[in-house]
Amino acid sequence: MGGGNTFSLLNAIRISRLDKALEEFIENEGVIYGGSVGAIILGSNIMACAHMDANNANLQNFEGLNHVVSQ
């Protein structure tokens, strides 16, 4: 999962319900790689980007997808 504006990308993922599809994919042992913004979105909270990205999507919920696993 790639880059762009963190707030806009997370908003698009939620609106399209891609978050639900990603969750199902992960539950079925799928692997997702997030680089840059994708990595932030896969974390528990996206506010690490607040100093770089404008919240032009007017998000109020800053929870990420919470799917970061380190090995």
C-alpha positions in Angstrom: 0.0 0.0 0.0 1.6 3.2 -1.1 1.6 6.9 -0.4 -0.1 10.2 -0.9 -2.0 12.2 1.7 -2.6 10.0 4.8 -5.9 11.5 5.7 -7.3 11.2 2.2 -6.1 7.7 1.7 -7.5 6.4 5.0 -10.8 8.2 4.2 -11.0 6.5 0.7 -10.2 3.1 2.3 -13.0 3.6 4.8 -15.6 4.9 2.3 -14.9 2.1 -0.2 -14.9 -0.4 2.7 -11.5 -1.6 1.6 -10.6 -1.8 5.3 -13.1 -4.7 5.7 -11.7 -6.5 2.7 -8.1 -6.0 4.0 -9.1 -7.3 7.4 -10.6 -10.5 5.8 -7.5 -10.9 3.6 -5.2 -10.7 6.7 -7.4 -13.1 8.6 -6.9 -15.6 5.8 -3.1 -15.3 6.2 -2.6 -12.7 3.5 0.3 -10.3 3.7 0.1 -6.6 3.2 3.1 -4.3 2.9 2.8 -0.6 3.7 5.4 1.9 2.6 5.3 5.5 3.8 1.7 6.4 4.1 0.6 2.8 3.8 2.7 1.9 6.8 1.2 4.7 8.8 -2.3 3.6 7.9 -1.6 0.0 8.9 -0.6 1.3 12.4 -2.9 2.0 15.3 -3.0 5.8 14.8 -2.3 8.0 11.9 -1.3 11.2 13.7 2.4 10.6 13.1 1.8 12.3 9.8 0.0 15.4 11.2 3.0 17.6 10.8 3.3 16.7 7.1 -0.2 16.1 5.7 -3.2 18.4 5.8 -6.4 16.8 7.0 -8.2 17.8 3.8 -10.6 14.9 4.2 -11.8 16.4 7.6 -11.3 13.1 9.4 -12.3 13.0 13.0 -11.3 9.4 13.7 -7.5 9.0 13.5 -7.4 5.3 14.3 -5.4 3.3 11.8 -6.2 -0.2 10.6 -4.1 -1.6 13.5 -2.5 -4.4 11.5 1.2 -3.9 12.1 3.1 -7.0 13.1 6.8 -7.1 13.6 8.8 -10.3 13.3 
